[in-house]
């Protein structure tokens, strides 16, 4: 049998037979060579080639199937080999790599076979590709849709986030930074006293009050590898299987951070027990820090919320106080061009009128006011515009109810 129709003939086999069929046929074609078979997304040969870690030439006698994904306007298209027979040059040796992709157990999987002169060399090549793909270089590992991907845009966003440009109570900022810096520098102490060196922390509070910014600033400051989980849901595979994959990778990467945003939307009655077992660790979670956020702690089971060994640190992000709103207004106004800046009285008025606003609402207030100022052609002062915008935002949200209750309380006290 030649190799011209090798992949076609393999894919004609029943799914459960393809891997066996390929292995047997290769053994007959190359009785004097070593063949190493595997299937893992860490064998990212495409990226290894793009990084010029090896050279590849497609065998022209075999159809070379490449999948091209469009990533959006202005972004480079991504190319991934689906099925191919490749001649590879690595460390001065020329050998073959066969790639075949098929659907198995509802997953689209790409299998590889390395055909080399000896098994030690073939194993070394597989290890080199997987280890290089596993490393994180100026990226953040994001888990979404059932697989890991390296996200450079999120990495840039995290690198720009610091505690210096974060407006929170100073005591909270200091506590968060100190807590995790001490944790990562104290492994010897934990080992000395037989305490598991792992941690879970929960950031709690209504949306728009700095939880995500704090997460990014903390990741940036600690400088540890990070797995950023956006969802455990996927078209293929169960949420439990995906949870297992995340924690498996975390244990392979320690010390590291696992970030779970909006935890209450990820955990339900079906997957809660499995999630708790992963937190507790059928296998050791040494060096794994789980950072989770929630806007709705009341939706979390008490087994997650109240058991100290799972999330032993809880940080509350409340609506900004008057002094924090003033700091936010000062910061925003200082960044604006002179004609857009608020007067001293305008700042005081905004701070007084925005009781009950989150930082997200404060940002929306400034952005909307700037747009309105430009629409007016600069004929109306920013002080006047922003006051009107406060009233409009209150009328469009439940902030009006919050204010009314406070006013009513003040009125009752006067009576």
Beta strands, then each sheet from edge to edge (+ up, - down):
strand 1: 34-38
strand 2: 55-58
strand 3: 65-69
strand 4: 78-90
strand 5: 93-104
strand 6: 107-116
strand 7: 140-144
strand 8: 147-151
strand 9: 199-204
strand 10: 225-229
strand 11: 256-260
strand 12: 288-294
strand 13: 313-316
sheet 1: 1+ 6- 5+ 4- 2+
sheet 2: 1+ 6- 5+ 4- 3+
sheet 3: 8+ 7- 10- 11- 12- 9- 13-
end
